[in-house]
Amino acid sequence: MYRLLLAVALACVAAGSARANVVIVVDKSQQRMSVAVDGKARYSWPVSTARVGYRTPNGVYHPEWLARKWYSTIYHHSPMPYSIFFHGGFAIHGSYETGRLGSPASHGCIRLNPVHAATLFALVQEQGTGRTEIVVTGSNASGHARRHGDRHAGAD
């Protein structure tokens, strides 16, 4: 299933004007992230996306900015290590609540194990934000999601 989703995402990226070196595919329905480098699958990790009442937006994005150490500006100064911001306040970042990975738990960000987040952060930094695509697919935890995170950096 993950290889099929990754293949579809790679085909979509290849059809665009520039081919990305790094393709990050987040499947919210499976709560899973797949990472390909130069068209070859490299990583597959569990994630947590938006829980009921919040949303993680679908779409194809490029990283907007990176922060090795970041703290949420709206959710109790929660740590967000190795943040890759991709759509306003939405980010892929490490989470110390590793027991919740694999199920919806966030305010909209895409949470990873901090070790995996560090690996991804280094890869994106090395390859460059312009050569990285982030593809978010699947269904949200709830059809009645709020829009937290659209206006604030550090949505978590």
C-alpha positions in Angstrom: 0.0 0.0 0.0 2.8 2.5 1.0 4.8 1.7 -2.2 1.7 2.3 -4.3 1.0 5.6 -2.6 4.6 6.6 -3.0 4.6 5.6 -6.7 1.6 7.8 -7.3 3.1 10.7 -5.5 6.4 10.3 -7.4 4.5 10.3 -10.7 2.7 13.5 -9.7 5.9 15.2 -8.8 7.7 14.0 -11.9 4.8 15.4 -14.0 5.5 18.9 -12.5 8.1 21.3 -13.8 10.9 20.2 -11.5 11.6 16.8 -10.0 12.2 16.8 -6.2 15.1 14.9 -4.7 13.1 14.2 -1.6 9.4 13.2 -1.6 7.7 13.0 1.8 4.2 11.3 1.6 1.9 11.5 4.6 -1.1 9.2 4.5 -3.5 10.5 7.2 -5.8 7.5 6.8 -2.9 5.1 7.6 -1.1 7.6 10.0 2.1 6.8 8.1 4.9 8.8 6.4 7.0 7.4 3.5 10.2 9.2 2.4 11.8 8.6 -1.0 15.1 10.1 -2.1 15.9 10.3 -5.8 12.9 8.1 -6.6 13.9 5.3 -4.2 11.9 4.5 -1.0 14.1 5.1 2.0 12.0 5.4 5.1 8.5 4.6 6.4 7.5 5.8 9.9 4.3 6.1 12.0 3.0 9.7 12.5 0.3 11.5 14.3 -1.8 14.0 12.4 -4.8 16.0 13.5 -7.2 14.6 16.1 -10.9 15.1 16.1 -11.8 18.8 16.0 -8.6 19.8 14.1 -7.2 19.3 10.6 -4.0 18.5 8.8 -4.4 20.0 5.3 -4.1 17.8 2.2 -2.0 19.0 -0.7 1.4 19.2 -2.2 3.8 21.6 -0.5 7.5 22.6 -0.3 9.1 23.3 3.1 8.7 27.0 3.8 11.3 27.2 6.6 13.1 24.9 9.1 13.8 25.3 12.8 16.0 22.8 14.7 14.5 24.0 18.0 11.0 25.4 18.1 8.3 25.8 20.7 4.6 26.2 19.9 3.5 29.8 20.1 -0.1 28.8 20.8 -0.1 25.5 22.6 1.6 25.9 26.0 5.1 26.5 24.6 5.2 22.7 23.7 8.5 21.6 22.2 8.6 21.0 18.4 12.1 19.7 17.7 13.3 19.5 14.1 10.4 21.5 12.7 9.8 21.6 8.9 7.1 24.2 8.3 5.2 23.6 5.1 1.9 25.6 5.2 1.6 28.6 7.5 1.8 27.2 11.0 1.6 23.6 10.0 4.8 21.6 10.4 6.3 18.2 10.5 8.2 17.9 13.8 9.4 15.6 16.5 7.1 14.7 19.4 8.0 13.3 22.8 4.5 11.7 23.0 5.8 8.7 21.1 3.1 6.4 22.5 0.5 8.2 20.4 2.3 7.9 17.1 0.3 5.9 14.6 -3.0 7.5 15.6 -4.5 11.1 15.3 -3.3 13.2 18.2 -2.1 16.6 17.1 -3.7 20.1 16.6 -2.8 19.8 12.9 0.9 19.3 12.7 2.5 16.0 11.6 4.3 14.5 14.6 7.2 12.0 14.3 9.5 10.2 16.7 12.2 12.8 17.5 14.9 10.4 16.1 13.0 10.2 12.8 12.4 13.9 12.8 16.1 14.6 13.2 16.8 12.2 10.3 14.2 13.9 8.1 15.3 17.4 9.1 18.9 16.6 8.1 17.8 15.1 4.8 15.7 18.1 3.9 18.5 20.5 5.0 21.1 18.6 2.9 18.9 18.3 -0.3 17.3 21.8 0.1 13.8 23.0 0.6 13.3 23.7 -3.1 14.1 20.1 -3.9 11.7 18.6 -1.4 8.0 17.9 -1.9 5.6 17.2 0.9 2.5 15.3 -0.2 -0.4 15.0 2.4 -3.2 12.7 1.5 -6.0 10.7 3.2 -8.9 11.6 5.4 -8.8 13.8 8.5 -9.8 12.4 11.9 -13.0 14.4 11.7 -15.0 16.0 9.0 -15.8 18.9 11.4 -12.3 20.2 11.8 -11.4 23.6 13.1 -8.8 25.7 11.3 -6.2 26.2 14.1 -2.7 26.6 12.9 -3.5 28.5 9.7 -2.4 31.9 11.2 0.1 30.9 13.8 3.6 29.4 13.6 3.7 26.3 15.8 0.2 24.9 15.4 1.0 21.5 16.6 
